[in-house]
Structure formats: structure tokens, C-alpha cells
């Protein structure tokens, strides 16, 4: 089996939207088309079936099926990090084993998110048992720290234990907390890990500190702008032009955050591509109403956002 070295997993990954059909199952062809578009427009990789991908709204079979279809369509496995977390341990094990067998770049795993007030031992046990029951030492596990959604943070002490007990498996972490200080602390404290910001808002400071890049929702519509920033930093490092590119990315992100992001980005892509069905969301997320969609499209057009 050949999986990418963690050192090779870096740059701009978009937490891809999952388009759905009239039965609210993944619209496989629409998802494949979008993945190809992202890779052609500034993205180094795809974050498949994460929060933005509405993964919690799909069954294990649907999630497995979408990954299989994306790979069969020729999306490079080494450019995919797939969300395999679930509230049920058995489901997380099945999804992680399936993704690892497919030799994707990594498996992104959120802690179990139903029970709250968990102890450090409980959070550690959820990840440790997942790794043990997956039964292999040849996959990259990325921890997913998103306490605003999961209500279960991943403390530094738990990360240290996992690294000590499962070296070569715990490859990195996506920090969607919005706490830049925590991201920078993780980079300093765990240099063997690939630390990704969960937002493009902090891409430049994370890169400058030695982080790997970002895995971000906003890339679904702003990947070209984010990719331009990353490409400039790789060639020239930080400086006034990099700061200007970062400020541009921040402005676009702020415009996105003024609306429910999943529904808003789907509506914008539906508008630009002339495919109304792309605006469909899976319950409990609701699509934007027509007036909201129009306002959002105008807001992004005012910023000069161009979707090819």
C-alpha cells in the first residue's frame, strides 16, 4: 500500500460541498464535477464529506459510495482527505477502514459529538479504539478540532498521548476553532504533525509559523483567490503583496460568513452554473430563499468574485 507522506500533504484543501438529488442522497455526478473544478481552480486537494459536505446527514453506505465514485472518476486519491468520523464507533471504524483501504491521503476524524462533558480519557479512548479496530498502521489520521460544532474539544494532552501511542498514524490536525493562538501553539508543540487552519482567514500566519495550510469551506467559491495567496507565499514568502492577497481572502470570507455558508455557496454555484438543483441542501439545512440568494450573489459580485 502506498499513501502520501504527511510532509507531502499541504496547501489549500477545500472542504467540498456535497450536492444532493431530490431524495437528498449525494448527487454523485455533480460532486465529481465540482471536485474536478476545485482541483483546476487553485486547490491542492479535496476535503470530502466533512462538515461543509453535510456528512452527518448521510448514511455509512452513502458516504462510502461517494468516495468510491469520486475515486473511480479519476480524482487522485493522494489529493483527498475524507471525513470518517461518526457518533457510533463501529460506523467510524467502517468508514476509516474503507478510506484507508482506498489509500486516500488522510482520514479526518471528529470526536464523537453526541455525549458532552467528556473527560480527556474518554476523548483519547474514542480515537485510540478507532485506530486499534481499524487494524492497520499504514494510514494518515487527521484529528478534527471543531468544538463549536462537536462541543467536544481535543485537548493538547490527548494529542500528546495519541502521538506517543500511535506514532506514524496520527499525522495532523484540522483546527476549525477559529482560535489562531491555538493553531500556533499546536504548530510549536507538535512539529511532527501537519496543522491545518480550518479557515483561509488565517492561512498566511499559519504558513509562516510552519503549518501545512488550510482545509476550508470558503474554497468552494473562492479557491482561485486562496490558491493565489498560497502560490505567492511558496515563491516569495511573506511581505506586502502576500498581506494584500491575505486581506483579499479575508474580505471574501467575511462576505461568506454573513449568510448560512453551505446554503449560500450552493446557491451561488447554482446561479453561476445555471443548474438550479445545485442549490438543494439535505435536511436539516435549508436552502436560501430566492431573495436571500439574490442578495448574496450581488454581495459577492460587488467584491469582484469571478467563478469560471
C-alpha positions in Angstrom: 0.0 0.0 0.0 1.2 3.5 -0.8 -0.1 6.5 1.0 1.4 10.0 0.9 3.9 11.0 3.5 2.4 13.5 5.8 5.0 16.0 4.7 3.5 15.9 1.2 0.0 16.8 2.4 -0.1 20.6 2.4 -1.5 23.6 0.8 -5.1 24.6 0.1 -7.7 21.9 0.6 -11.4 22.8 0.0 -13.9 21.2 2.3 -16.1 20.3 -0.6 -19.9 20.7 -0.8 -21.9 17.6 -1.3 -24.6 18.3 -3.9 -27.8 16.2 -3.4 -30.5 14.8 -5.6 -34.3 15.1 -5.0 -34.1 12.2 -2.5 -31.4 14.1 -0.6 -28.8 11.4 -1.4 -25.4 12.6 -2.8 -25.6 13.7 -6.4 -22.5 11.8 -7.5 -22.0 13.3 -10.9 -22.4 16.9 -9.6 -20.0 16.1 -6.8 -17.4 14.7 -9.2 -17.7 17.7 -11.5 -17.2 20.1 -8.6 -14.1 18.2 -7.3 -12.6 18.5 -10.7 -13.4 22.2 -10.9 -11.8 22.8 -7.5 -8.6 21.0 -8.5 -8.4 23.1 -11.6 -9.0 26.3 -9.7 -6.4 26.7 -7.0 -6.9 23.7 -4.8 -4.1 21.3 -3.9 -6.7 18.8 -2.5 -10.2 18.0 -1.6 -11.7 17.6 1.9 -14.5 15.2 1.1 -17.5 14.6 3.4 -16.7 17.0 6.2 -18.9 19.5 8.0 -19.4 21.6 4.8 -20.1 18.3 2.9 -23.0 17.6 5.3 -21.5 14.2 6.1 -23.6 13.8 9.2 -26.7 13.8 7.0 -25.7 10.7 5.1 -25.6 7.0 5.9 -22.4 5.0 6.0 -23.3 3.4 2.7 -23.8 6.8 1.0 -20.5 8.1 2.3 -18.7 5.0 1.2 -20.4 5.1 -2.2 -19.5 8.8 -2.8 -15.8 8.2 -2.0 -15.7 5.1 -4.3 -17.4 7.1 -7.1 -15.0 10.0 -6.8 -12.0 7.7 -7.0 -13.4 5.7 -9.9 -13.9 9.0 -11.7 -10.2 9.6 -11.5 -9.9 12.2 -8.8 -6.4 11.5 -7.4 -6.5 9.5 -4.2 -3.4 11.3 -2.9 -5.3 14.6 -3.1 -8.3 13.5 -0.9 -8.7 13.8 2.8 -12.0 12.2 3.7 -14.1 12.7 6.8 -14.7 9.4 8.5 -15.8 10.5 12.0 -19.2 9.3 13.3 -21.0 9.2 16.6 -21.1 5.4 16.6 -17.6 3.9 16.9 -18.5 1.0 14.6 -19.5 3.4 11.9 -16.3 5.4 12.3 -14.3 2.2 12.1 -16.0 1.1 8.9 -15.6 4.5 7.2 -12.0 4.8 8.3 -11.1 1.3 7.2 -12.8 1.8 3.9 -11.0 5.1 3.2 -7.6 3.7 4.4 -8.0 0.7 2.1 -8.6 3.2 -0.8 -5.2 4.7 0.0 -6.5 8.3 0.3 -4.2 11.0 1.7 -5.8 11.0 5.0 -8.9 10.3 7.2 -10.3 13.3 9.1 -12.0 12.3 12.3 -14.1 14.4 14.6 -14.6 13.2 18.2 -18.0 11.6 18.9 -20.3 14.5 19.1 -23.5 13.5 21.0 -22.3 13.0 24.5 -21.0 16.2 26.1 -18.7 16.9 29.1 -16.3 14.1 28.1 -13.1 13.5 30.1 -9.7 13.6 28.4 -9.6 9.8 28.9 -12.9 9.5 27.0 -11.7 11.6 24.1 -8.5 9.6 24.0 -10.3 6.3 24.1 -12.5 7.3 21.1 -9.5 7.9 18.9 -7.4 5.1 20.3 -10.1 2.5 19.9 -10.8 3.7 16.4 -7.1 3.2 15.4 -6.9 -0.2 17.1 -10.1 -1.5 15.5 -9.1 -0.2 12.1 -6.3 -2.6 12.5 -3.6 -1.1 10.3 -0.6 1.1 10.7 -0.5 2.5 7.1 -2.9 5.4 7.0 -2.8 9.0 8.0 -5.2 10.1 10.7 -6.0 13.8 11.0 -7.8 14.9 14.2 -10.6 17.3 13.6 -10.9 20.0 16.3 -14.2 21.9 15.9 -15.6 22.5 19.4 -18.3 24.9 18.2 -19.9 22.1 16.2 -18.9 19.0 18.1 -18.9 20.5 21.6 -16.0 18.1 22.2 -12.6 19.8 22.1 -9.4 17.8 21.5 -7.0 18.9 24.4 -3.3 19.1 23.8 -2.7 16.4 26.4 -4.9 14.0 24.4 -2.9 14.8 21.2 0.4 14.1 23.0 -0.9 10.7 24.3 -2.1 9.7 20.8 1.2 10.7 19.2 3.1 8.7 21.8 1.0 5.6 21.5 0.3 5.7 17.7 3.4 7.1 16.0 3.2 7.2 12.2 -0.6 7.2 12.2 -1.6 10.5 13.9 -0.4 12.7 11.0 -2.1 16.0 11.6 -5.0 18.1 12.8 -7.5 20.5 11.3 -8.3 23.3 13.7 -11.7 24.9 12.9 -12.0 26.6 16.3 -11.2 30.0 14.8 -8.6 30.4 17.6 -5.3 31.4 15.9 -3.4 31.2 19.2 -4.3 27.6 19.5 -3.2 26.8 15.9 0.1 28.5 16.5 0.6 26.6 19.8 -0.2 23.3 18.1 2.4 24.0 15.4 5.0 24.8 18.0 4.2 22.0 20.4 3.7 19.2 17.8 6.2 19.8 15.0 5.7 16.3 13.6 2.1 17.0 12.9 0.6 18.7 9.8 -1.5 21.5 11.3 -4.2 23.0 9.0 -6.3 26.0 9.7 -10.0 25.4 9.2 -10.3 28.9 7.6 -8.5 30.7 4.9 -8.7 33.8 7.2 -5.5 32.6 9.0 -3.7 30.9 6.1 -0.7 33.3 6.0 0.1 33.3 9.7 -0.3 29.5 9.9 2.1 29.0 6.9 4.6 31.5 8.4 4.6 29.6 11.7 5.3 26.3 9.9 1.7 25.0 9.5 0.6 22.9 6.5 -2.1 25.2 5.0 -5.9 25.2 5.3 -8.8 22.9 4.8 -11.6 25.4 4.3 -15.3 25.7 3.3 -14.8 29.0 1.6 -12.7 27.4 -1.1 -15.9 26.1 -2.8 -16.3 29.6 -4.3 -13.0 31.4 -3.6 -10.4 28.6 -4.3 -8.7 30.6 -7.0 -8.1 33.6 -4.7 -6.9 31.3 -1.8 -4.7 29.4 -4.2 -3.2 32.6 -5.5 -2.2 33.5 -1.9 -0.6 30.1 -1.3 1.3 30.1 -4.6 2.6 33.6 -3.9 3.8 32.6 -0.4 5.5 29.5 -1.7 7.5 31.5 -4.2 8.1 34.8 -2.3 7.2 34.2 1.3 5.5 36.9 3.5 5.6 40.5 2.5 3.3 43.4 1.4 1.9 41.5 -1.6 1.2 38.4 0.5 -0.5 40.6 3.1 -2.6 42.2 0.3 -3.6 38.8 -1.0 -4.5 37.6 2.5 -6.6 40.7 3.1 -8.5 40.0 -0.2 -9.2 36.4 1.0 -10.4 37.7 4.4 -12.8 40.2 2.7 -14.3 37.4 0.7 -14.6 35.2 3.8 -16.4 37.9 5.7 -18.9 38.2 2.9 -19.5 34.5 3.0 -20.0 34.5 6.8 -22.8 36.9 6.6 -25.0 34.0 5.3 -25.5 30.3 6.1 -22.4 29.2 4.3 -23.4 25.8 2.9 -26.7 27.1 1.5 -25.2 30.3 0.3 -22.3 28.7 -1.6 -24.6 26.2 -3.1 -26.9 28.9 -4.3 -24.1 30.9 -5.8 -22.7 27.9 -7.7 -26.2 27.1 -8.9 -26.6 30.7 -10.1 -23.2 30.8 -11.9 -23.5 27.4 -13.5 -27.2 27.7 -14.4 -28.1 24.5 -12.6 -30.8 25.2 -10.0 -30.6 21.8 -8.5 -27.2 22.6 -7.1 -28.8 24.8 -4.6 -30.5 21.9 -2.9 -29.4 21.1 0.7 -30.1 18.0 2.8 -32.3 18.5 5.9 -32.0 19.9 8.5 -30.0 22.5 6.5 -32.4 24.7 4.4 -31.6 26.4 1.1 -31.7 30.1 0.9 -34.9 31.7 -0.2 -34.8 33.5 -3.6 -34.4 36.9 -2.1 -31.5 35.8 0.1 -29.9 34.1 -2.8 -30.1 37.2 -4.9 -28.7 39.4 -2.1 -25.8 37.0 -1.6 -25.0 36.8 -5.3 -25.0 40.6 -5.5 -22.7 40.8 -2.4 -20.2 38.5 -4.0 -20.4 40.2 -7.4 -19.7 43.6 -5.7 -16.5 42.1 -4.4 -15.5 41.1 -8.0 -15.7 37.4 -7.4 -15.5 35.5 -10.7 -16.4 31.9 -10.9 -15.1 30.3 -14.2 
